Structures are given as C-alpha cells and as structure tokens.
Amino acid sequence: MTKDLNTLLTALYVLIDDHVVPPRTGRGRRPELTDSELITLAVAQVLQRHRSERRWIRHIHADPEWRAMFPVMLTQSGYHKRLKTAQPLLCQAILTLAACCPSWFDDLWITDATPVPCGMSRETVKRSDLAGHAGYGYCASHSRWYWGLKLYLVCAGDGMPVMWCLATPKIGEREVLAALLERNHHLIREGQVLLADKGFAGKAFKELTETLGLNLLRPDRKDETYRNGNLGGIRQRIESVNQTLKGQLDLEAHGGRTPAGVFTRVAQRLLAMAAAIWHNWNTGLTSKRSLTTYDH
C-alpha cells in the first residue's frame, strides 16, 4: 500500500462515516465491520484492480498493512452480501463526493453511453440471471456486437459522476437519458449546458431538456445546417472518462452475474473514480482523474 492510497482511504472513510452512513440506532448486535469500512474497502478493491472478491479477501488476510487498517475482515460470501445490501450507500457516496468538488458548480455537463458486456457465449445468454435485463447491442467504437447492458453517465468536465444508470441496449438512448434527467431533475440548475452526442438529436428530446432548464449542445448531423460543428475537442473528454473506467478500473471485466451484482460492481468503479477525483482536488493535483498513485 502506498502512502497516497493510505491517505485517500483514510480521508474517504472519515467523509463517508460523517456524511453518508446514518448513525446506527435500535437494538441488536452491531456488525464488527461497519458500513463505512465496507465502502472504503470496496473502493480500495477497485483501485488495486482486484477483480475477484475471493482473491481480494485473501490478499487482505495475507498483507500486514491491510490487516492493520481493517483488523476485522469478512469472508468472501459475507463481503459480497454486505456489498450488495449497501447499494444505496454507494450511490449516496458518489453524490456526496461530487458535491464536495469545485466541478459540482461547473456550467458544463457531458453525457454519453458505453457498453457493459455481461456474457460472451450463447449458453450464458440462455442461462444467465440477467435474462430480461440485458440484451444485444452494437458497440460502434469496436465495431462489434455484445450482450449486456449500457452505462449512461452524466459527469462534470473533470469526469466526476453526477448521475448515471444502467439500461438494456434495446431501449433508445434518448428515452433512457430523458428518464435519467427527469428522475434527477432536482440536481439540474437553470441554464446548465449538457454536451451530448449527435445521436441525442430530436425535437421531443430537445423540448424535454428545455423544460428541465438544460441547454443541449451536440455535434451537427450531416443532414443539418451548420450550428456547432463536430465539437470533437470537447467530446473527447467523455471518451477519456469512459477509457478510465474501462482501461484502469476494469469496467468491462466487472464479473457480475445478476442484476444486483452488475449494479454493485459498476457503482464500485464509479465511486472509486469519484474518490480519486475528489482527493486529487484536495491535494492540488493537476490531473484530476489520475489514478497512478493509487493503483499499486
């Protein structure tokens, strides 16, 4: 464990314990591993790139430094069950970290959808517990078909997640993003600019964004008159955020086999990225989305 990672996890634990996890009330036996420690441990797992929960627990038991930080450790099954139960806390932690960063007040938000593959064989598709939730979709960036879900992400310019959801690729992107924006309308400020891909064109979608107080900015389509151009330089930001999730946080290798499992693992990765951005703001690091000091 590096000094920077130790500092991040300590600061993250304090923030989660103070502002995310509610005080425990009522009778009953208190868990030896608190929810604050559980969430901090989940972030550490992703930053250390341990895809397998079983190997991660074994690594904690074998390393004296990790044992000193987490003296009480769960079994793999207990860790898995507790983590799925803590889904609302993971989502709340992401929003809390976002609100603590200066980028929360940015006038520009960026949105895009990226594939989250969940199976590679026909047998998996037929037998998976994700049947009815996942579906076939086409990934244009890799020119391939996949079976799984799609991650819809709205983030600030530095990559800090503001709102997100998972949906089947069979549903249109405009319908999913419209539902996501309506669900989180309380987070939208009047005059907020939303930069989207040209696939989010359409009169109905534009009317919805105007109703919510958003100014929709997107690249021009080939059949339209010139308005904004291709916006390639700015659009590259969201592509870079997606690459961080895939290349450094192993989004496509999440290992989830159930709807709750996939949701939990995606939330883990978004929370890990949010924690790194938040800590980099606090330490004055120039590259806010840099994970180099935390992944080894």
Secondary structure, 3 states (H helix, E strand, C coil): CCHHHHHHHHHHHHHHHHHCCCCCCCCCCCCCCCHHHHHHHHHHHHHCCCCCHHHHHHHHHHCHHHHHHCCCCCCHHHHHHHHHHCHHHHHHHHHHHHHCCHHHHCCEEEEEEEEEEEECCHHHHHHCCCECCEEEEEECCCCEEEEEEEEEEEEECCCCEEEEEEECCCCCHHHHHHHHHHHCHHHCCCCEEEECCHHHCCHHHHHHHHHCCEEEECCCCCCCCCCCCCCHHHHHHHHHHHHHHHHHCCHHHCCCCCHHHHHHHHHHHHHHHHHHHHHHHHHCCCCCCCCCCCCC
